């Protein structure tokens, strides 16, 4: 399945039905009076959060959504039927913005949550509506009003409590595949992961916590380099970051600083987000080399650093224990 996390669409609510002018004409009713009915209201356009959807792919092929128009009124004071509303299903975590002003109209984060995107037009009034003591045979009626029209930007931000970050090939996909049932593509070359991967990791209480493997960041990601700029938004909602450092890299400490700089450049509260730093692939270093690297990274971070190996599952129990502690679980 292709991962699409942004879309531009137009929504049109239904136009209200017209009122009509009619007079009652029946045998033995010489002064039947006005009987034109009101038009029906146009249909609304709604967004609804659906947990079964994971991407905005559907909006790649359909960009205009129109609700049904209201029906015109009928004789004998018959009101026209209202137009059917349109419900557009979107994944949990979808933000809806006005494309022209960039104002946030709604953030759909819960199952079944709804957002009114465009209100249907009001139906017109039939001439029966204008009957009065002064005017016993009104010929006035009104047309239905147009429904609202909006040009919208949809943006999906994944709902994950824990985001796994690091440079390409730091072992993020391997880690999430070991901790959860997720099966991302894993290979020994950079940018293997082209889209975020989600995995559910079981807590000690038995519930699940969603982890997200965010595609590798590189220097300049916050300005659009590489893949990071496209997916940095997906860690905005996370409560905790797990920062993996590749022990087999040329300069692991410099790699750590690169990602930290990109988080700072992107902003949105990411530099202040609670973070667990873990040195991965420890099987690649000898004991003395590993101790020296750990002490350097720990001195830089100012907090304890974990030593793990996603490939051999070494140290993962301690990593999860630290994650649950940080999340208050």
KOLLUM-560097 format. One line per field, with one value per residue (C-alpha): residue in one letter; x, y, z; residue number from 1. Coordinates in Angstrom, 2 decimals. Layout:
! KOLLUM-560097
type	c(a/...)
east	c(X/...)
north	c(Y/...)
up	c(Z/...)
seq	c(NUM/...)
//
This chain:
! KOLLUM-560097
type	c(x/x/x/x/x/x/x/x/x/x/x/x/x/x/x/x/x/x/x/x/x/x/x/x/x/x/x/x/x/x/x/x/x/x/x/x/x/x/x/x/x/x/x/x/x/x/x/x/x/x/x/x/x/x/x/x/x/x/x/x/x/x/x/x/x/x/x/x/x/x/x/x/x/x/x/x/x/x/x/x/x/x/x/x/x/x/x/x/x/x/x/x/x/x/x/x/x/x/x/x/x/x/x/x/x/x/x/x/x/x/x/x/x/x/x/x/x/x/x/x/x/x/x/x/x/x/x/x/x/x/x/x/x/x/x/x/x/x/x/x/x/x/x/x/x/x/x/x/x/x/x/x/x/x/x/x/x/x/x/x/x/x/x/x/x/x/x/x/x/x/x/x/x/x/x/x/x/x/x/x/x/x/x/x/x/x/x/x/x/x/x/x/x/x/x/x/x/x/x/x/x/x/x/x/x/x/x/x/x/x/x/x/x/x/x/x/x/x/x/x/x/x/x/x/x/x/x/x/x/x/x/x/x/x/x/x/x/x/x/x/x/x/x/x/x/x/x/x/x/x/x/x/x/x/x/x/x/x/x/x/x/x/x/x/x/x/x/x/x/x/x/x/x/x/x/x/x/x/x/x/x/x/x/x/x/x/x/x/x/x/x/x/x/x/x/x/x/x/x/x/x/x/x/x/x/x/x/x/x/x/x/x/x/x/x/x/x/x/x/x/x/x/x/x/x/x/x/x/x)
east	c(0.00/1.32/1.74/0.21/0.11/-0.91/-3.76/-5.52/-9.25/-12.32/-15.64/-19.00/-22.09/-25.43/-27.47/-30.83/-33.95/-36.08/-39.41/-42.31/-45.38/-48.61/-52.27/-54.70/-57.21/-59.85/-63.49/-65.71/-62.73/-63.16/-60.44/-57.85/-55.04/-51.29/-49.88/-46.30/-43.95/-40.42/-37.33/-35.24/-31.90/-28.75/-26.63/-23.63/-20.09/-18.54/-15.18/-15.15/-12.12/-11.88/-9.32/-9.34/-7.61/-3.85/-3.18/-4.72/-4.23/-7.91/-7.59/-4.90/-7.54/-10.52/-10.14/-13.67/-16.51/-20.06/-23.07/-26.56/-28.74/-32.08/-35.28/-37.59/-40.84/-44.14/-47.80/-50.13/-47.46/-45.20/-41.61/-38.83/-36.63/-33.28/-30.16/-28.16/-25.04/-21.66/-19.35/-15.67/-13.67/-10.11/-7.44/-7.02/-4.58/-5.78/-5.61/-7.93/-6.81/-8.18/-5.82/-6.02/-5.39/-3.71/-6.10/-6.60/-10.29/-10.11/-7.92/-9.50/-7.75/-10.50/-12.54/-15.82/-14.92/-16.63/-15.92/-18.40/-16.43/-19.14/-22.72/-25.53/-27.48/-30.84/-33.92/-35.97/-39.40/-42.62/-45.35/-47.38/-44.75/-45.74/-49.47/-50.69/-53.82/-52.65/-51.66/-54.03/-52.58/-48.82/-46.84/-43.48/-41.13/-37.35/-34.64/-32.45/-29.07/-25.77/-23.94/-20.52/-17.44/-14.00/-10.57/-8.84/-5.44/-5.45/-2.37/-1.91/0.20/0.58/-0.71/2.18/3.31/6.92/8.89/12.12/14.55/18.13/20.26/19.62/20.73/20.80/18.65/15.24/13.33/15.10/14.20/10.50/10.35/11.80/9.63/6.35/4.62/5.56/7.45/9.18/11.69/15.18/18.43/22.05/21.91/20.69/17.09/15.72/12.69/10.79/7.61/6.90/6.21/3.88/4.11/2.21/4.40/2.75/2.98/3.44/-0.28/-1.16/-2.27/-0.51/1.61/2.14/5.76/6.62/9.80/10.46/12.47/16.09/16.98/20.05/21.75/19.42/16.27/14.36/15.04/13.87/16.91/16.42/13.22/13.21/11.34/8.41/8.12/9.26/5.60/4.86/6.84/5.05/2.39/4.77/5.22/8.71/11.57/13.91/17.08/19.21/22.92/24.79/27.80/29.35/29.28/32.40/31.62/28.57/28.71/28.64/25.70/23.86/24.49/23.22/19.80/19.65/20.35/17.53/15.06/16.07/15.73/12.27/11.04/7.41/8.59/10.72/14.00/12.23/10.50/11.57/14.19/15.89/19.28/20.38/23.60/22.63/24.69/26.96/28.04/30.25/32.57/35.02/34.52/36.94/35.73/32.12/32.85/34.67/31.83/29.19/31.02/31.38/27.71/26.60/28.72/27.15/23.57/23.93/21.78/22.24/22.67/21.45/23.50/21.44/21.56/18.31/19.74/20.56/17.87/20.55/19.50/15.95/14.36/16.19/15.18/11.50/11.72/13.12/10.40/7.62/9.25/9.39/5.77/4.70/3.37)
north	c(0.00/3.41/5.76/9.19/11.62/14.88/15.73/18.76/18.52/20.66/20.08/21.45/21.26/20.82/23.76/24.26/23.48/26.30/27.25/27.40/29.50/27.52/28.03/25.46/24.63/22.13/21.66/23.33/25.29/28.68/30.43/27.75/30.23/29.84/26.34/26.52/24.49/25.27/23.76/21.17/21.94/20.97/18.13/18.78/17.47/15.77/14.19/11.11/9.42/5.74/3.52/1.09/3.64/4.18/6.59/9.39/7.37/7.60/11.36/10.93/9.75/11.83/15.48/16.93/15.93/17.21/16.60/16.21/19.24/19.76/19.15/21.98/22.42/21.03/22.07/21.59/23.02/20.03/20.67/19.39/16.58/17.52/16.49/13.56/14.53/13.21/11.56/11.42/8.80/9.74/8.03/8.82/11.68/13.70/17.48/19.56/23.07/25.84/25.91/29.67/30.77/27.62/27.87/24.53/23.61/20.32/17.46/14.01/11.80/9.55/6.77/8.09/11.74/14.03/17.46/19.54/20.59/22.42/23.29/22.74/25.67/26.67/25.79/28.53/29.56/28.81/31.39/29.70/31.04/34.64/34.35/37.16/39.11/41.85/39.54/36.61/35.62/36.17/35.53/35.76/32.82/32.46/30.31/27.98/29.16/27.75/25.38/26.20/25.53/25.00/24.19/22.07/20.65/17.23/16.25/12.92/12.80/9.30/8.59/6.86/7.26/6.33/7.48/5.69/8.11/8.08/8.30/5.90/2.34/2.91/-0.20/1.39/-1.04/-4.02/-2.78/-2.31/-5.71/-7.38/-5.49/-5.84/-7.77/-5.13/-6.46/-3.54/-3.92/-4.41/-4.26/-3.22/0.06/3.58/4.68/1.16/2.56/4.97/5.30/5.28/1.87/1.33/-1.51/-2.30/-3.28/-5.03/-3.25/-5.03/-4.40/-6.30/-3.25/-2.15/0.94/2.15/2.62/4.42/3.84/7.19/7.11/8.18/11.79/13.37/16.74/19.36/17.25/20.12/22.20/19.48/17.27/13.52/11.97/13.50/16.69/14.62/12.58/14.82/15.76/12.19/12.51/15.71/13.69/11.25/11.40/9.87/9.55/6.56/7.82/5.03/5.60/3.21/1.85/0.83/4.33/6.36/8.88/7.85/11.00/13.22/11.14/11.84/15.57/15.62/14.30/16.61/19.57/18.57/18.25/21.72/23.17/21.65/22.88/22.11/21.12/18.19/19.31/19.32/15.98/13.24/11.08/7.76/7.41/3.87/2.77/-0.02/-2.78/-3.16/-6.54/-4.64/-3.21/-4.68/-4.13/-1.21/0.54/0.19/1.56/4.56/5.30/4.93/7.34/9.95/9.75/9.81/12.87/14.60/13.70/14.21/11.15/7.36/5.75/2.25/-0.37/-2.63/-4.91/-5.13/-7.94/-10.18/-8.79/-7.86/-5.12/-4.79/-5.64/-2.69/-0.47/-1.31/-0.90/2.59/3.41/2.32/4.33/7.47/7.01/6.46/2.97)
up	c(0.00/-0.97/2.00/1.37/4.30/2.60/0.26/-1.18/-1.80/-2.42/-0.61/-1.75/0.44/-1.29/-2.48/-0.83/-2.85/-4.18/-2.70/-5.14/-5.79/-5.91/-5.03/-3.79/-6.46/-5.35/-6.00/-3.39/-2.06/-3.73/-1.74/-1.20/-0.76/-1.27/-0.97/-2.27/-0.09/1.11/-0.48/1.36/2.97/1.10/2.41/4.66/4.17/7.22/8.00/10.21/11.79/10.84/12.61/9.68/7.43/7.59/4.72/2.65/-0.54/-1.55/-1.96/-4.59/-7.05/-5.93/-5.00/-5.19/-2.88/-3.28/-1.06/-2.50/-3.23/-1.49/-3.48/-4.45/-2.59/-3.81/-3.88/-0.94/1.35/0.72/1.76/-0.45/0.79/2.31/0.46/1.78/3.71/2.60/5.15/4.18/6.10/7.10/9.23/12.91/13.31/10.31/10.55/8.37/7.39/5.21/2.26/1.78/5.38/6.81/9.80/11.57/11.31/13.16/14.36/14.16/16.71/18.12/16.56/15.14/15.78/13.28/11.83/9.83/6.78/4.82/5.79/3.33/1.93/3.42/1.43/-0.20/1.10/-0.75/-1.09/1.65/4.02/3.21/3.89/6.17/6.96/4.66/1.80/1.30/-2.06/-1.90/-5.05/-3.34/-2.98/-2.64/-4.14/-2.15/-0.88/-2.10/0.22/1.62/-0.50/1.01/-0.36/2.26/3.10/4.80/6.76/8.50/11.65/12.98/16.47/18.23/21.82/21.07/18.06/17.07/15.42/14.19/11.07/8.17/8.92/12.70/13.16/13.71/11.50/13.06/16.53/15.80/14.10/17.20/19.70/17.78/15.03/12.45/9.44/7.74/4.93/6.40/4.43/4.89/3.01/3.84/3.24/3.26/5.08/2.84/4.93/8.68/10.17/13.11/15.59/18.78/21.74/24.66/28.01/31.36/31.98/28.82/26.83/23.68/23.04/19.48/18.39/15.13/13.15/11.46/8.20/8.61/9.17/7.63/7.90/6.45/6.89/8.53/5.40/3.04/2.51/2.28/3.63/7.08/6.22/4.92/8.09/10.94/11.42/12.46/15.69/16.76/18.62/20.31/24.07/24.00/21.51/21.35/19.68/18.20/17.63/15.34/17.23/13.91/12.44/11.66/14.42/16.50/18.64/15.52/14.22/17.46/17.13/13.53/14.55/17.56/15.30/12.95/15.83/17.02/13.50/13.05/16.43/17.36/20.84/19.65/21.30/24.70/24.14/26.62/24.95/25.58/23.89/23.04/21.35/18.93/17.25/20.29/18.95/16.48/19.16/21.62/25.34/25.75/22.59/23.71/27.18/25.73/23.28/25.99/28.31/25.51/24.54/28.17/28.87/25.89/26.86/30.58/31.28/31.31/27.89/27.11/25.25/23.02/20.03/18.10/15.98/18.99/21.36/23.88/26.31/24.95/28.32/29.88/26.98/27.41/31.16/30.62/28.08/30.48/33.24/31.10/30.04/33.63/32.93)
seq	c(1/2/3/4/5/6/7/8/9/10/11/12/13/14/15/16/17/18/19/20/21/22/23/24/25/26/27/28/29/30/31/32/33/34/35/36/37/38/39/40/41/42/43/44/45/46/47/48/49/50/51/52/53/54/55/56/57/58/59/60/61/62/63/64/65/66/67/68/69/70/71/72/73/74/75/76/77/78/79/80/81/82/83/84/85/86/87/88/89/90/91/92/93/94/95/96/97/98/99/100/101/102/103/104/105/106/107/108/109/110/111/112/113/114/115/116/117/118/119/120/121/122/123/124/125/126/127/128/129/130/131/132/133/134/135/136/137/138/139/140/141/142/143/144/145/146/147/148/149/150/151/152/153/154/155/156/157/158/159/160/161/162/163/164/165/166/167/168/169/170/171/172/173/174/175/176/177/178/179/180/181/182/183/184/185/186/187/188/189/190/191/192/193/194/195/196/197/198/199/200/201/202/203/204/205/206/207/208/209/210/211/212/213/214/215/216/217/218/219/220/221/222/223/224/225/226/227/228/229/230/231/232/233/234/235/236/237/238/239/240/241/242/243/244/245/246/247/248/249/250/251/252/253/254/255/256/257/258/259/260/261/262/263/264/265/266/267/268/269/270/271/272/273/274/275/276/277/278/279/280/281/282/283/284/285/286/287/288/289/290/291/292/293/294/295/296/297/298/299/300/301/302/303/304/305/306/307/308/309/310/311/312/313/314/315/316/317/318/319/320/321/322/323/324/325/326/327/328/329)
//
